[in-house]
């Protein structure tokens, strides 16, 4: 049982779940399988499960984490976790099911997934309200970066953020200089957003707020280092091409109009689903989450400020995603939250701020990134607390109607 629980926890960690969620879930899984004395300790790169006492005590440690899981693997894993929490299963068959999930082949060939990267970059570019030339450039360069991203060359993995950011920046600056594109940053961000550590940074803040000091601090450090590696690649490219820092600044020059969100969000979502092989049956659920997230952000930016809009976007998406997850045939919360999270991810604005060091507003931009990170984290925490409270109220009234004592 220890091995099974540790393997499930490793899969959850590869799905970008928080350590608190991993520990809570594994405790419930062990209890459902007849092990009530399990002690679970989770970290971003390790899971420890202890069961039994005295001479019967045993510990299982799993640090064999591969890369991140695709959406189809995440969906399969969390669907099976629901089974593990609700009924007793044969351990041999359960381990075989985890093997099947780990070895699940991508449902699309590589060239379709590369096309997905291109569509994702195009959709994200449209969300940033760029010029039409910027969108076309992002779409075409997305094919190149998508091929590099999916190549998974072992010798390049450690330095991939630097290599990709250097290559993208050099190509974008050359194209911008040749064709007179006014805002190269709004080409860079859609192409690099997959590599941005916004999820790690925000989850790290959430874990720190939840008193998970080790996990939270390690995610923040890891995310910051990744962001700096991306920025280093951009600096190297600008230095090589002798481009002044003022050129790599975020200058809003959008000419398309707000109506473009009607097509931007579906294009963005289709691209992500092709890239990460998401089951198409979840498309309506994911689209609803994206729309609600965008509307929450829009409300926050209009009523309050752009920095606080992330709070309202996260507050809107979190309870809805958790409710979908609680439904018998609903999608996993991570399958719906991760695409929405990229829409409010602070990594994009963080990258804009870091590459702007030396400009007059760089300090203010970095300050706004900190505010954005905290706002998103608080939005997720508040949304989770709201859902849990409503869930308890629902159970209370359901028990009252059934004539049973409410717990």
KEKOLMAR-839019 format. One record per residue (C-alpha): residue in three letters; x, y, z. Coordinates in Angstrom, 1 decimal, always signed. Last residue first. Layout:
+---------+--------+--------+--------+
: residuo :      X :      Y :      Z :
+---------+--------+--------+--------+
:     ALA :      X :      Y :      Z :
...
+---------+--------+--------+--------+
***
This chain:
+---------+--------+--------+--------+
: residuo :      X :      Y :      Z :
+---------+--------+--------+--------+
:     UNK :  -21.9 :  +16.1 :  +10.7 :
:     UNK :  -25.6 :  +16.5 :  +10.2 :
:     UNK :  -27.7 :  +13.9 :  +12.0 :
:     UNK :  -29.9 :  +12.0 :   +9.5 :
:     UNK :  -33.4 :  +12.9 :   +8.6 :
:     UNK :  -32.7 :  +12.8 :   +4.8 :
:     UNK :  -33.7 :  +16.5 :   +4.5 :
:     UNK :  -31.4 :  +17.4 :   +7.4 :
:     UNK :  -28.5 :  +15.4 :   +5.9 :
:     UNK :  -28.9 :  +17.2 :   +2.6 :
:     UNK :  -29.0 :  +20.5 :   +4.4 :
:     UNK :  -25.7 :  +19.8 :   +6.2 :
:     UNK :  -24.1 :  +18.3 :   +3.1 :
:     UNK :  -24.9 :  +21.5 :   +1.1 :
:     UNK :  -23.6 :  +23.7 :   +3.9 :
:     UNK :  -20.4 :  +21.7 :   +4.0 :
:     UNK :  -19.9 :  +22.1 :   +0.2 :
:     UNK :  -20.7 :  +25.8 :   +0.5 :
:     UNK :  -17.9 :  +26.2 :   +3.0 :
:     UNK :  -15.5 :  +24.1 :   +1.0 :
:     UNK :  -16.2 :  +26.1 :   -2.1 :
:     UNK :  -15.7 :  +29.4 :   -0.4 :
:     UNK :  -12.4 :  +28.2 :   +1.2 :
:     UNK :  -11.1 :  +27.1 :   -2.2 :
:     UNK :  -12.1 :  +30.4 :   -3.8 :
:     UNK :  -10.4 :  +32.4 :   -1.0 :
:     UNK :   -7.2 :  +30.4 :   -1.3 :
:     UNK :   -7.2 :  +30.7 :   -5.1 :
:     UNK :   -7.9 :  +34.4 :   -5.0 :
:     UNK :   -5.3 :  +34.9 :   -2.3 :
:     UNK :   -2.7 :  +33.2 :   -4.5 :
:     UNK :   -3.8 :  +35.3 :   -7.5 :
:     UNK :   -3.5 :  +38.6 :   -5.5 :
:     UNK :   -0.1 :  +37.6 :   -4.0 :
:     UNK :   +1.3 :  +37.0 :   -7.4 :
:     UNK :   -0.2 :  +40.2 :   -8.9 :
:     UNK :   +1.1 :  +42.3 :   -6.0 :
:     UNK :   +4.6 :  +40.9 :   -6.5 :
:     UNK :   +4.4 :  +41.5 :  -10.2 :
:     UNK :   +3.3 :  +45.1 :   -9.6 :
:     UNK :   +6.4 :  +45.7 :   -7.6 :
:     UNK :   +8.5 :  +44.4 :  -10.4 :
:     UNK :   +6.8 :  +46.8 :  -12.8 :
:     UNK :   +7.3 :  +49.7 :  -10.4 :
:     UNK :  +11.0 :  +48.9 :  -10.3 :
:     UNK :  +11.2 :  +48.7 :  -14.1 :
:     UNK :   +9.4 :  +51.9 :  -14.7 :
:     UNK :  +12.4 :  +54.1 :  -15.5 :
:     UNK :  +14.1 :  +51.5 :  -17.7 :
:     UNK :  +17.3 :  +49.8 :  -16.6 :
:     UNK :  +15.6 :  +46.5 :  -15.9 :
:     UNK :  +12.9 :  +46.0 :  -18.6 :
:     UNK :  +13.8 :  +42.4 :  -19.3 :
:     UNK :  +12.8 :  +41.7 :  -15.6 :
:     UNK :   +9.5 :  +43.5 :  -15.8 :
:     UNK :   +8.3 :  +41.9 :  -19.0 :
:     UNK :   +9.3 :  +38.5 :  -17.6 :
:     UNK :   +7.4 :  +39.2 :  -14.5 :
:     UNK :   +4.3 :  +40.2 :  -16.5 :
:     UNK :   +4.4 :  +36.9 :  -18.3 :
:     UNK :   +5.2 :  +34.9 :  -15.1 :
:     UNK :   +2.2 :  +36.4 :  -13.3 :
:     UNK :   -0.2 :  +33.8 :  -14.8 :
:     UNK :   -3.7 :  +35.1 :  -15.2 :
:     UNK :   -4.4 :  +33.5 :  -18.6 :
:     UNK :   -2.0 :  +30.7 :  -17.8 :
:     UNK :   -4.1 :  +29.8 :  -14.8 :
:     UNK :   -7.1 :  +29.2 :  -17.0 :
:     UNK :   -5.3 :  +26.4 :  -18.9 :
:     UNK :   -4.1 :  +25.0 :  -15.6 :
:     UNK :   -7.4 :  +25.2 :  -13.8 :
:     UNK :   -9.5 :  +23.0 :  -16.0 :
:     UNK :   -7.3 :  +19.9 :  -16.2 :
:     UNK :   -6.1 :  +20.6 :  -12.6 :
:     UNK :   -9.6 :  +20.4 :  -11.2 :
:     UNK :  -10.1 :  +17.0 :  -12.8 :
:     UNK :  -13.0 :  +16.9 :  -15.2 :
:     UNK :  -16.6 :  +16.0 :  -14.2 :
:     UNK :  -18.2 :  +12.7 :  -14.6 :
:     UNK :  -19.2 :  +12.1 :  -11.0 :
:     UNK :  -19.2 :  +15.9 :  -10.1 :
:     UNK :  -16.7 :  +17.0 :   -7.5 :
:     UNK :  -14.2 :  +18.1 :  -10.1 :
:     UNK :  -16.7 :  +20.4 :  -11.7 :
:     UNK :  -17.4 :  +22.0 :   -8.3 :
:     UNK :  -13.6 :  +22.4 :   -7.7 :
:     UNK :  -13.3 :  +24.1 :  -11.1 :
:     UNK :  -16.2 :  +26.5 :  -10.3 :
:     UNK :  -14.8 :  +27.2 :   -6.8 :
:     UNK :  -11.4 :  +28.1 :   -8.4 :
:     UNK :  -12.3 :  +30.0 :  -11.5 :
:     UNK :  -14.0 :  +33.1 :  -10.1 :
:     UNK :  -11.6 :  +33.7 :   -7.2 :
:     UNK :   -8.7 :  +33.2 :   -9.6 :
:     UNK :  -10.0 :  +35.8 :  -12.0 :
:     UNK :  -11.0 :  +38.1 :   -9.1 :
:     UNK :   -7.5 :  +38.0 :   -7.6 :
:     UNK :   -5.8 :  +38.3 :  -10.9 :
:     UNK :   -7.7 :  +41.6 :  -11.5 :
:     UNK :   -5.9 :  +43.1 :   -8.5 :
:     UNK :   -2.8 :  +44.3 :  -10.5 :
:     UNK :   -5.1 :  +45.6 :  -13.3 :
:     UNK :   -7.0 :  +47.8 :  -10.9 :
:     UNK :  -10.3 :  +48.0 :   -9.0 :
:     UNK :  -13.7 :  +48.1 :  -10.8 :
:     UNK :  -12.5 :  +47.8 :  -14.4 :
:     UNK :   -9.5 :  +45.5 :  -13.8 :
:     UNK :  -11.4 :  +43.3 :  -11.3 :
:     UNK :  -14.4 :  +42.9 :  -13.5 :
:     UNK :  -12.3 :  +42.0 :  -16.5 :
:     UNK :  -10.3 :  +39.5 :  -14.5 :
:     UNK :  -13.5 :  +37.8 :  -13.4 :
:     UNK :  -14.8 :  +37.9 :  -16.9 :
:     UNK :  -11.6 :  +36.3 :  -18.1 :
:     UNK :  -11.8 :  +33.6 :  -15.5 :
:     UNK :  -15.5 :  +32.9 :  -16.2 :
:     UNK :  -14.6 :  +32.5 :  -19.9 :
:     UNK :  -11.7 :  +30.2 :  -19.2 :
:     UNK :  -13.7 :  +28.0 :  -16.9 :
:     UNK :  -16.6 :  +27.7 :  -19.4 :
:     UNK :  -14.1 :  +26.8 :  -22.1 :
:     UNK :  -12.6 :  +24.1 :  -19.9 :
:     UNK :  -15.9 :  +22.5 :  -19.2 :
:     UNK :  -17.0 :  +22.6 :  -22.9 :
:     UNK :  -13.6 :  +21.1 :  -24.0 :
:     UNK :  -13.6 :  +18.3 :  -21.5 :
:     UNK :  -15.0 :  +15.7 :  -23.9 :
:     UNK :  -12.1 :  +16.6 :  -26.2 :
:     UNK :   -9.6 :  +14.7 :  -24.0 :
:     UNK :   -6.5 :  +16.8 :  -23.5 :
:     UNK :   -3.5 :  +15.9 :  -25.6 :
:     UNK :   -1.1 :  +18.5 :  -24.1 :
:     UNK :   -0.4 :  +20.4 :  -27.4 :
:     UNK :   -3.7 :  +19.6 :  -29.0 :
:     UNK :   -5.7 :  +20.7 :  -25.9 :
:     UNK :   -3.5 :  +23.8 :  -25.5 :
:     UNK :   -4.0 :  +24.9 :  -29.1 :
:     UNK :   -7.8 :  +24.4 :  -28.9 :
:     UNK :   -7.9 :  +26.5 :  -25.7 :
:     UNK :   -6.0 :  +29.4 :  -27.1 :
:     UNK :   -8.1 :  +29.3 :  -30.3 :
:     UNK :  -11.3 :  +29.2 :  -28.2 :
:     UNK :  -10.1 :  +32.1 :  -26.0 :
:     UNK :   -8.9 :  +34.4 :  -28.9 :
:     UNK :  -12.1 :  +34.0 :  -31.0 :
:     UNK :  -14.5 :  +35.9 :  -28.8 :
:     UNK :  -11.6 :  +37.7 :  -27.2 :
:     UNK :  -11.1 :  +39.6 :  -30.5 :
:     UNK :  -14.1 :  +41.8 :  -29.6 :
:     UNK :  -11.7 :  +43.8 :  -27.5 :
:     UNK :  -10.1 :  +45.6 :  -30.5 :
:     UNK :   -7.6 :  +44.7 :  -33.2 :
:     UNK :   -5.3 :  +47.8 :  -32.9 :
:     UNK :   -3.1 :  +46.9 :  -30.0 :
:     UNK :   +0.0 :  +49.2 :  -29.5 :
:     UNK :   +0.7 :  +48.5 :  -25.8 :
:     UNK :   +4.4 :  +49.1 :  -25.3 :
:     UNK :   +6.1 :  +46.4 :  -23.2 :
:     UNK :   +9.8 :  +47.1 :  -23.4 :
:     UNK :  +12.5 :  +45.3 :  -25.3 :
:     UNK :  +13.4 :  +48.3 :  -27.6 :
:     UNK :  +14.3 :  +50.5 :  -24.6 :
:     UNK :  +17.1 :  +48.0 :  -23.7 :
:     UNK :  +19.1 :  +49.1 :  -26.7 :
:     UNK :  +19.8 :  +46.4 :  -29.3 :
:     UNK :  +23.4 :  +45.5 :  -30.0 :
:     UNK :  +22.4 :  +42.2 :  -31.7 :
:     UNK :  +24.6 :  +40.2 :  -29.4 :
:     UNK :  +23.6 :  +42.3 :  -26.4 :
:     UNK :  +19.9 :  +41.9 :  -27.2 :
:     UNK :  +20.3 :  +38.1 :  -27.6 :
:     UNK :  +22.2 :  +37.8 :  -24.3 :
:     UNK :  +19.7 :  +39.8 :  -22.4 :
:     UNK :  +16.8 :  +37.7 :  -23.7 :
:     UNK :  +18.7 :  +34.5 :  -22.8 :
:     UNK :  +19.4 :  +35.9 :  -19.3 :
:     UNK :  +15.7 :  +36.8 :  -18.9 :
:     UNK :  +14.7 :  +33.2 :  -19.5 :
:     UNK :  +17.4 :  +32.0 :  -17.0 :
:     UNK :  +16.1 :  +34.6 :  -14.5 :
:     UNK :  +12.6 :  +33.3 :  -14.8 :
:     UNK :  +13.8 :  +29.8 :  -14.2 :
:     UNK :  +15.7 :  +30.9 :  -11.2 :
:     UNK :  +12.7 :  +32.7 :   -9.8 :
:     UNK :  +10.5 :  +29.6 :  -10.3 :
:     UNK :  +13.0 :  +27.3 :   -8.5 :
:     UNK :  +13.4 :  +29.7 :   -5.6 :
:     UNK :   +9.6 :  +30.2 :   -5.2 :
:     UNK :   +9.0 :  +26.5 :   -5.5 :
:     UNK :  +11.6 :  +25.7 :   -2.9 :
:     UNK :  +10.2 :  +28.3 :   -0.5 :
:     UNK :   +6.7 :  +27.0 :   -0.8 :
:     UNK :   +7.7 :  +23.3 :   -0.4 :
:     UNK :   +9.9 :  +23.9 :   +2.7 :
:     UNK :   +7.5 :  +26.4 :   +4.3 :
:     UNK :   +4.2 :  +24.6 :   +4.0 :
:     UNK :   +2.5 :  +27.0 :   +6.5 :
:     UNK :   -0.6 :  +27.4 :   +4.2 :
:     UNK :   +0.5 :  +30.9 :   +3.3 :
:     UNK :   +3.8 :  +29.5 :   +2.2 :
:     UNK :   +2.0 :  +26.9 :   +0.2 :
:     UNK :   -0.1 :  +29.5 :   -1.6 :
:     UNK :   +3.0 :  +31.6 :   -2.3 :
:     UNK :   +4.7 :  +28.5 :   -3.8 :
:     UNK :   +1.6 :  +27.7 :   -5.8 :
:     UNK :   +2.0 :  +31.2 :   -7.3 :
:     UNK :   +5.7 :  +30.9 :   -8.1 :
:     UNK :   +5.4 :  +27.4 :   -9.5 :
:     UNK :   +2.4 :  +28.3 :  -11.7 :
:     UNK :   +4.1 :  +31.4 :  -13.0 :
:     UNK :   +7.2 :  +29.5 :  -14.0 :
:     UNK :   +7.3 :  +30.6 :  -17.6 :
:     UNK :   +8.4 :  +28.0 :  -20.2 :
:     UNK :   +4.9 :  +27.7 :  -21.7 :
:     UNK :   +4.8 :  +31.5 :  -21.8 :
:     UNK :   +7.8 :  +31.8 :  -24.1 :
:     UNK :   +6.1 :  +32.2 :  -27.5 :
:     UNK :   +3.2 :  +34.2 :  -26.1 :
:     UNK :   +5.6 :  +36.4 :  -24.2 :
:     UNK :   +8.1 :  +37.1 :  -27.0 :
:     UNK :   +5.7 :  +38.5 :  -29.5 :
:     UNK :   +4.2 :  +41.0 :  -27.1 :
:     UNK :   +7.7 :  +41.9 :  -26.1 :
:     UNK :   +8.5 :  +42.8 :  -29.8 :
:     UNK :   +6.1 :  +45.8 :  -29.7 :
:     UNK :   +6.5 :  +48.1 :  -32.7 :
:     UNK :   +7.0 :  +45.7 :  -35.6 :
:     UNK :   +9.0 :  +47.6 :  -38.3 :
:     UNK :   +9.4 :  +44.8 :  -40.8 :
:     UNK :  +13.2 :  +44.3 :  -40.7 :
:     UNK :  +13.8 :  +45.5 :  -37.1 :
:     UNK :  +10.9 :  +43.5 :  -35.8 :
:     UNK :  +12.0 :  +40.4 :  -37.7 :
:     UNK :  +15.6 :  +40.7 :  -36.4 :
:     UNK :  +14.3 :  +41.3 :  -32.9 :
:     UNK :  +11.9 :  +38.3 :  -33.0 :
:     UNK :  +14.6 :  +36.0 :  -34.3 :
:     UNK :  +17.1 :  +37.0 :  -31.6 :
:     UNK :  +14.5 :  +37.0 :  -28.9 :
:     UNK :  +13.2 :  +33.5 :  -29.8 :
:     UNK :  +16.7 :  +32.0 :  -30.0 :
:     UNK :  +17.9 :  +33.5 :  -26.7 :
:     UNK :  +14.6 :  +32.6 :  -24.9 :
:     UNK :  +14.8 :  +29.0 :  -26.3 :
:     UNK :  +18.4 :  +28.4 :  -25.4 :
:     UNK :  +18.1 :  +30.0 :  -21.9 :
:     UNK :  +14.9 :  +28.1 :  -21.0 :
:     UNK :  +16.4 :  +24.9 :  -22.5 :
:     UNK :  +19.5 :  +25.0 :  -20.3 :
:     UNK :  +18.8 :  +21.9 :  -18.2 :
:     UNK :  +16.8 :  +20.2 :  -20.9 :
:     UNK :  +19.3 :  +20.6 :  -23.7 :
:     UNK :  +21.3 :  +17.4 :  -23.3 :
:     UNK :  +18.1 :  +15.3 :  -22.9 :
:     UNK :  +16.5 :  +16.6 :  -26.2 :
:     UNK :  +12.8 :  +16.7 :  -25.5 :
:     UNK :  +11.9 :  +17.4 :  -29.1 :
:     UNK :   +8.4 :  +18.7 :  -28.0 :
:     UNK :   +9.7 :  +22.2 :  -27.0 :
:     UNK :  +11.9 :  +22.5 :  -30.1 :
:     UNK :   +9.1 :  +21.6 :  -32.5 :
:     UNK :   +6.8 :  +24.0 :  -30.6 :
:     UNK :   +9.4 :  +26.8 :  -30.8 :
:     UNK :   +9.5 :  +26.4 :  -34.6 :
:     UNK :   +5.7 :  +26.1 :  -35.2 :
:     UNK :   +5.1 :  +29.0 :  -32.7 :
:     UNK :   +7.3 :  +31.2 :  -34.9 :
:     UNK :   +4.6 :  +31.2 :  -37.6 :
:     UNK :   +1.7 :  +31.9 :  -35.2 :
:     UNK :   +3.6 :  +34.5 :  -33.2 :
:     UNK :   +4.5 :  +36.4 :  -36.4 :
:     UNK :   +0.9 :  +36.3 :  -37.6 :
:     UNK :   -0.3 :  +37.6 :  -34.3 :
:     UNK :   +2.3 :  +40.4 :  -34.2 :
:     UNK :   +1.4 :  +41.5 :  -37.7 :
:     UNK :   -2.3 :  +41.8 :  -36.6 :
:     UNK :   -1.3 :  +44.2 :  -33.9 :
:     UNK :   -1.5 :  +43.1 :  -30.2 :
:     UNK :   -4.4 :  +42.8 :  -27.7 :
:     UNK :   -2.6 :  +40.5 :  -25.2 :
:     UNK :   -5.4 :  +37.9 :  -25.6 :
:     UNK :   -4.7 :  +37.8 :  -29.3 :
:     UNK :   -1.1 :  +36.8 :  -28.5 :
:     UNK :   -2.4 :  +34.0 :  -26.2 :
:     UNK :   -4.5 :  +32.7 :  -29.1 :
:     UNK :   -1.6 :  +32.8 :  -31.6 :
:     UNK :   +0.8 :  +31.2 :  -29.1 :
:     UNK :   -1.8 :  +28.4 :  -28.4 :
:     UNK :   -2.4 :  +27.9 :  -32.1 :
:     UNK :   +1.3 :  +27.5 :  -32.7 :
:     UNK :   +1.7 :  +25.1 :  -29.8 :
:     UNK :   -1.2 :  +23.1 :  -31.1 :
:     UNK :   +0.4 :  +22.9 :  -34.6 :
:     UNK :   +3.4 :  +21.4 :  -32.8 :
:     UNK :   +1.0 :  +18.9 :  -31.2 :
:     UNK :   -0.3 :  +18.0 :  -34.6 :
:     UNK :   +3.2 :  +17.5 :  -35.9 :
:     UNK :   +4.1 :  +15.3 :  -33.0 :
:     UNK :   +1.3 :  +12.8 :  -33.6 :
:     UNK :   -1.8 :  +13.0 :  -31.4 :
:     UNK :   -3.2 :  +10.8 :  -28.7 :
:     UNK :   +0.1 :  +10.9 :  -26.8 :
:     UNK :   +1.0 :   +7.4 :  -25.6 :
:     UNK :   +0.0 :   +6.4 :  -22.1 :
:     UNK :   +3.0 :   +4.8 :  -20.3 :
:     UNK :   +2.5 :   +6.6 :  -17.0 :
:     UNK :   -1.3 :   +5.9 :  -17.1 :
:     UNK :   -0.8 :   +2.3 :  -17.9 :
:     UNK :   +1.8 :   +1.9 :  -15.2 :
:     UNK :   -0.7 :   +3.5 :  -12.7 :
:     UNK :   -3.3 :   +1.0 :  -13.8 :
:     UNK :   -0.8 :   -1.9 :  -13.3 :
:     UNK :   -0.2 :   -0.5 :   -9.8 :
:     UNK :   -3.9 :   -0.6 :   -9.1 :
:     UNK :   -4.2 :   -4.1 :  -10.5 :
:     UNK :   -1.5 :   -5.4 :   -8.1 :
:     UNK :   -3.0 :   -3.5 :   -5.2 :
:     UNK :   -6.5 :   -5.0 :   -5.7 :
:     UNK :   -9.0 :   -2.3 :   -5.0 :
:     UNK :  -11.2 :   -1.1 :   -2.1 :
:     UNK :  -13.6 :   +1.6 :   -3.0 :
:     UNK :  -14.2 :   +5.3 :   -2.9 :
:     UNK :  -10.8 :   +7.0 :   -2.5 :
:     UNK :   -9.1 :   +4.7 :   -5.0 :
:     UNK :  -11.9 :   +5.2 :   -7.6 :
:     UNK :  -11.6 :   +9.0 :   -7.3 :
:     UNK :   -7.8 :   +8.6 :   -7.7 :
:     UNK :   -8.5 :   +6.7 :  -10.9 :
:     UNK :  -10.3 :   +9.8 :  -12.4 :
:     UNK :   -7.4 :  +11.9 :  -11.1 :
:     UNK :   -4.8 :   +9.8 :  -12.9 :
:     UNK :   -6.8 :   +9.5 :  -16.2 :
:     UNK :   -7.4 :  +13.3 :  -16.4 :
:     UNK :   -3.7 :  +14.0 :  -15.5 :
:     UNK :   -2.6 :  +11.6 :  -18.2 :
:     UNK :   -4.8 :  +13.2 :  -20.8 :
:     UNK :   -3.6 :  +16.6 :  -19.7 :
:     UNK :   +0.0 :  +15.7 :  -20.2 :
:     UNK :   +2.2 :  +14.9 :  -17.2 :
:     UNK :   +5.2 :  +16.9 :  -16.1 :
:     UNK :   +8.6 :  +15.3 :  -16.5 :
:     UNK :   +9.8 :  +12.3 :  -14.6 :
:     UNK :   +9.7 :  +11.9 :  -10.9 :
:     UNK :  +11.4 :   +9.0 :   -9.3 :
:     UNK :  +11.6 :  +10.5 :   -5.8 :
:     UNK :   +9.3 :   +8.0 :   -4.2 :
:     UNK :   +9.9 :   +7.1 :   -0.5 :
:     UNK :   +8.2 :   +4.3 :   +1.2 :
:     UNK :   +8.4 :   +3.8 :   +4.9 :
:     UNK :   +7.5 :   +0.8 :   +7.1 :
:     UNK :   +6.3 :   +0.2 :  +10.6 :
:     UNK :   +5.3 :   -3.3 :  +11.6 :
:     UNK :   +8.1 :   -3.5 :  +14.2 :
:     UNK :   +6.6 :   -0.5 :  +16.0 :
:     UNK :   +3.8 :   +1.1 :  +14.1 :
:     UNK :   +2.2 :   +0.8 :  +10.7 :
:     UNK :   +2.4 :   +3.0 :   +7.7 :
:     UNK :   +4.8 :   +5.7 :   +6.4 :
:     UNK :   +4.5 :   +7.5 :   +3.1 :
:     UNK :   +7.2 :   +9.9 :   +1.8 :
:     UNK :   +6.7 :  +11.8 :   -1.5 :
:     UNK :   +9.5 :  +13.7 :   -3.2 :
:     UNK :  +10.1 :  +16.4 :   -5.8 :
:     UNK :   +7.6 :  +19.2 :   -4.8 :
:     UNK :   +7.5 :  +17.8 :   -1.3 :
:     UNK :   +5.0 :  +15.5 :   +0.4 :
:     UNK :   +4.9 :  +13.9 :   +3.8 :
:     UNK :   +2.2 :  +11.3 :   +4.4 :
:     UNK :   +1.5 :   +9.4 :   +7.7 :
:     UNK :   -0.7 :   +6.4 :   +7.2 :
:     UNK :   -2.5 :   +5.0 :  +10.3 :
:     UNK :   -5.9 :   +4.2 :   +8.8 :
:     UNK :   -4.8 :   +1.7 :   +6.2 :
:     UNK :   -8.0 :   -0.1 :   +5.0 :
:     UNK :   -7.8 :   +0.8 :   +1.3 :
:     UNK :  -10.2 :   +3.7 :   +1.8 :
:     UNK :   -7.9 :   +5.0 :   +4.6 :
:     UNK :   -4.9 :   +4.8 :   +2.3 :
:     UNK :   -6.6 :   +6.8 :   -0.4 :
:     UNK :   -7.9 :   +9.4 :   +2.1 :
:     UNK :   -4.3 :   +9.9 :   +3.5 :
:     UNK :   -3.0 :  +10.1 :   -0.1 :
:     UNK :   -5.5 :  +12.9 :   -1.0 :
:     UNK :   -4.7 :  +15.0 :   +2.1 :
:     UNK :   -1.0 :  +14.8 :   +1.6 :
:     UNK :   -1.2 :  +15.5 :   -2.2 :
:     UNK :   -3.6 :  +18.5 :   -1.7 :
:     UNK :   -1.2 :  +20.0 :   +0.9 :
:     UNK :   +1.7 :  +19.4 :   -1.4 :
:     UNK :   +0.1 :  +21.4 :   -4.1 :
:     UNK :   -0.7 :  +19.8 :   -7.5 :
:     UNK :   +1.5 :  +20.5 :  -10.5 :
:     UNK :   +0.5 :  +17.3 :  -12.3 :
:     UNK :   +4.0 :  +15.8 :  -11.8 :
:     UNK :   +3.3 :  +16.2 :   -8.0 :
:     UNK :   +0.0 :  +14.3 :   -8.4 :
:     UNK :   +1.9 :  +11.5 :  -10.2 :
:     UNK :   +4.4 :  +11.3 :   -7.5 :
:     UNK :   +1.6 :  +11.1 :   -4.9 :
:     UNK :   +0.0 :   +8.2 :   -6.7 :
:     UNK :   +3.3 :   +6.4 :   -6.8 :
:     UNK :   +3.8 :   +7.0 :   -3.0 :
:     UNK :   +0.3 :   +5.7 :   -2.3 :
:     UNK :   +0.9 :   +2.6 :   -4.4 :
:     UNK :   +4.3 :   +1.9 :   -2.7 :
:     UNK :   +2.9 :   +2.3 :   +0.8 :
:     UNK :   +0.0 :   +0.0 :   +0.0 :
+---------+--------+--------+--------+
***
